């Protein structure tokens, strides 16, 4: 069970392994391989803990939150990255983004807002450089038949990176991120199920063809494609029927009557249309 006090104690005592374990499985079960990769750098555990702490306190930082922010600022490299790697850099960037958007201005008196903004912009520049490099020379250039063998571990990390960046519109809609999303969309049958489940939570879908009446599928990221099993060979059926509901792009598996709840759980009533109230006719 998640405990804010335990998380603060684990950070203060430097038990980053326990800190990561307490916040890692936040609403979904992540594979152990990804947990091992996150464990390799303390920035990952600290960033995820800081992000979670702001969520449960509704953006009200405390003394431990300030120490976490200071830890990230001290750990940031000269080029803006964290550990010169995409995974810790994305974690640190997501945490800084949460601090800037959730913590009230001046709630961290020991840290100047200009310092936070400078650290965020520097980390954003670093992750965009990594995204561009990966889009040009990494996953998207691999042959489809080689994908499961050569890039399975890298794809798992990048799926989680894209998930962390999905809350920031400037990064989620960046052309380099879009290329990586296209790569996952095209190779979804070949990658492990755990990797695809992480990527699906980014709520990305390809843009419709020019002239389509559906509008931009990327303008609303609150709904994800849902995976359905079909066929006797156990293959995954990714044929979706798109419908619109109150201006939102709702995608459901073919033949399904259940509403899509999106990345975060919502009441099924939120996806139901309200039927018009019948008109009463006065009798003369």
C-alpha positions in Angstrom: 0.0 0.0 0.0 1.3 3.4 -0.9 2.3 5.6 2.0 3.5 9.2 1.6 5.4 9.0 5.0 7.2 5.8 4.0 8.1 7.3 0.6 9.6 10.4 2.3 11.5 8.2 4.7 12.9 6.0 1.9 14.2 9.1 0.1 15.7 10.7 3.2 17.6 7.5 4.0 18.7 6.9 0.4 16.8 3.7 -0.1 16.1 4.3 -3.7 15.4 0.6 -4.4 12.5 0.7 -1.9 11.4 4.1 -3.1 11.1 2.9 -6.7 9.2 -0.2 -5.6 6.7 2.0 -3.7 5.8 4.2 -6.6 6.6 2.1 -9.7 3.3 0.2 -10.1 1.1 3.2 -10.1 -2.1 1.9 -11.7 -0.4 -0.7 -13.9 1.9 -3.6 -13.6 5.3 -2.9 -15.2 7.7 -5.7 -16.3 10.7 -6.5 -14.1 13.0 -5.6 -17.0 11.8 -2.0 -17.0 12.1 -1.9 -13.2 15.7 -3.0 -13.4 16.5 -0.3 -16.0 14.8 2.4 -13.8 16.7 1.1 -10.7 20.1 1.7 -12.4 19.8 5.5 -11.8 18.5 7.2 -8.5 17.0 10.0 -10.6 14.3 7.6 -11.9 13.1 6.7 -8.4 13.3 10.2 -7.1 11.5 11.7 -10.1 8.6 9.2 -10.0 8.3 9.6 -6.2 8.2 13.4 -6.6 5.6 13.2 -9.3 3.5 10.9 -7.2 3.9 13.0 -4.1 2.5 16.1 -5.9 -0.4 14.0 -7.2 -1.5 12.8 -3.8 -1.0 16.2 -2.1 -2.7 18.1 -4.9 0.4 20.1 -5.6 1.1 21.1 -2.0 4.9 20.6 -1.6 6.5 20.0 1.8 10.1 19.9 3.0 10.8 16.5 1.5 9.4 17.6 -1.9 11.8 20.5 -1.8 14.7 18.2 -1.1 13.7 16.0 -4.0 13.6 18.9 -6.4 17.0 20.0 -5.2 18.3 16.5 -5.7 17.2 16.6 -9.3 18.7 20.0 -9.9 22.0 18.8 -8.5 21.9 15.6 -10.6 21.2 17.3 -13.9 24.1 17.1 -16.3 25.6 20.1 -18.2 23.8 19.2 -21.4 20.4 19.2 -19.5 20.1 15.4 -19.4 20.0 13.1 -16.4 22.6 10.3 -16.6 23.1 11.0 -20.4 20.3 8.5 -21.1 16.7 8.8 -22.3 15.0 6.9 -19.4 16.3 9.0 -16.5 16.1 12.2 -18.5 12.4 11.5 -19.3 11.8 10.8 -15.6 13.5 14.0 -14.5 11.7 16.0 -17.1 8.3 14.6 -16.2 9.0 15.5 -12.5 10.0 19.0 -13.3 7.0 19.4 -15.5 4.7 18.3 -12.6 6.4 20.8 -10.2 6.0 23.7 -12.6 2.3 22.9 -13.3 1.1 21.7 -9.9 3.1 23.4 -7.2 1.9 27.0 -6.5 4.3 29.8 -7.4 6.6 30.5 -4.4 5.7 27.2 -2.6 9.3 26.2 -2.8 11.1 29.2 -1.2 14.5 27.6 -1.3 14.3 27.2 -5.1 13.9 30.1 -7.5 11.3 29.8 -10.2 13.8 30.9 -12.8 16.0 28.0 -11.8 13.2 25.5 -12.2 12.3 26.9 -15.6 15.9 26.8 -16.8 16.3 23.2 -15.6 13.0 22.2 -17.4 14.0 23.9 -20.7 17.4 22.3 -20.5 16.0 18.8 -19.9 13.5 19.3 -22.7 16.2 20.3 -25.1 18.2 17.2 -24.1 15.3 14.7 -24.5 14.3 16.3 -27.9 17.9 15.7 -29.1 17.6 12.1 -28.0 14.2 11.7 -29.7 15.6 13.1 -32.9 18.6 10.8 -32.8 16.5 7.8 -32.1 14.1 8.7 -34.9 17.0 8.9 -37.3 19.3 6.1 -36.2 17.4 3.9 -33.7 14.2 2.0 -33.5 12.5 3.4 -36.7 15.4 2.2 -38.9 15.3 -1.4 -37.7 14.0 -4.0 -40.1 10.6 -5.4 -39.1 11.8 -9.0 -39.0 14.7 -8.0 -36.7 12.6 -5.9 -34.3 11.7 -8.6 -31.6 15.2 -9.8 -31.4 17.4 -6.7 -31.6 15.3 -3.9 -30.0 13.0 -5.6 -27.5 14.7 -4.0 -24.5 15.2 -0.6 -26.1 11.5 -0.6 -27.3 10.4 -1.2 -23.7 12.4 1.8 -22.5 11.2 4.0 -25.3 7.5 3.0 -24.7 7.9 4.2 -21.1 9.7 7.4 -22.2 6.8 8.2 -24.5 4.3 7.5 -21.7 6.2 10.0 -19.4 6.2 12.6 -22.1 2.5 12.2 -23.0 1.5 14.7 -20.3 3.4 17.5 -22.0 1.8 18.6 -25.2 4.9 20.3 -26.6 6.8 17.0 -26.3 4.0 14.6 -27.1 3.2 16.3 -30.4 6.9 16.8 -31.4 7.7 15.3 -34.9 10.4 13.1 -33.5 8.0 11.6 -30.9 5.4 11.2 -33.6 7.9 9.1 -35.6 8.5 6.8 -32.7 4.7 6.5 -32.1 4.4 5.5 -35.8 7.1 2.8 -35.3 5.2 1.3 -32.3 1.9 1.5 -34.3 3.4 -0.4 -37.2 5.2 -3.0 -35.1 2.5 -3.7 -32.5 2.0 -7.3 -33.6 5.7 -8.1 -33.2 6.5 -6.5 -29.8 5.8 -8.2 -26.5 2.5 -7.6 -24.9 4.0 -5.8 -21.9 5.7 -3.3 -24.1 2.5 -2.6 -26.1 0.4 -2.2 -23.0 2.7 0.6 -21.8 2.7 2.3 -25.2 -1.1 2.1 -25.5 -1.4 4.3 -22.4 0.1 7.2 -24.3 -3.3 7.4 -26.1 -1.7 8.0 -29.4 -3.4 7.2 -32.7 -2.4 8.0 -36.3 -3.6 11.2 -37.9 -6.5 10.6 -40.3 -5.9 10.9 -44.1 -6.4 14.3 -45.7 -10.1 15.0 -46.2 -11.3 12.7 -43.5 -14.2 13.9 -41.4 -12.9 12.5 -38.2 -10.5 15.4 -37.5 -7.1 15.1 -35.9 -6.8 12.0 -33.8 -3.9 13.4 -31.9 -5.8 16.4 -30.6 -7.5 14.4 -28.0 -5.3 12.0 -26.0 -7.8 11.0 -23.4 -8.7 7.8 -25.0 -6.5 4.9 -26.0 -6.8 2.1 -28.5 -8.1 -1.0 -26.7 -6.6 -4.4 -27.5 -8.9 -7.3 -28.3 -8.0 -10.9 -28.9 -9.4 -12.5 -32.1 -8.8 -15.4 -34.4 -7.9 -19.0 -33.7 -4.2 -18.3 -34.1 -4.1 -16.0 -31.0 -3.2 -12.9 -33.1 -4.2 -9.5 -31.9 -7.1 -7.8 -33.7 -6.4 -4.1 -34.1 -9.4 -3.3 -36.3 -11.3 -0.4 -34.6 -14.6 1.2 -35.3 -14.3 5.0 -34.6 -17.3 6.9 -33.3 -17.6 10.3 -31.9 -19.1 11.2 -28.5 -19.7 14.8 -27.4 -16.8 16.0 -29.7 -14.4 13.3 -28.4 -12.8 10.6 -30.6 -13.9 7.3 -29.1 -12.4 4.1 -30.4 -13.7 0.8 -29.4 -12.9 -2.8 -30.6 -15.1 -4.0 -33.4 -18.3 -5.6 -32.0 -17.7 -4.2 -28.5 -20.6 -2.5 -26.7 -18.6 -1.3 -23.7 -17.5 2.3 -23.4 -13.9 3.3 -23.5 -12.6 4.8 -20.3 -9.4 6.2 -21.5 -6.0 6.4 -19.7 -7.6 7.2 -16.4 -10.7 5.4 -15.1 -14.0 7.3 -15.6 -17.5 6.4 -14.8 -19.3 4.6 -17.7 -21.9 7.3 -17.5 -19.4 9.8 -18.8 -19.5 8.1 -22.2 -23.3 7.9 -22.6 -25.3 10.4 -24.6 -28.1 12.1 -22.8 -31.4 11.4 -24.5 -33.5 14.6 -25.3 -36.3 15.3 -22.9 -39.7 14.5 -24.5 -41.8 17.4 -25.4 -45.1 17.7 -23.7 -48.1 18.9 -25.7 -50.8 20.8 -23.9 -54.2 19.5 -24.4 -56.9 22.0 -25.3 
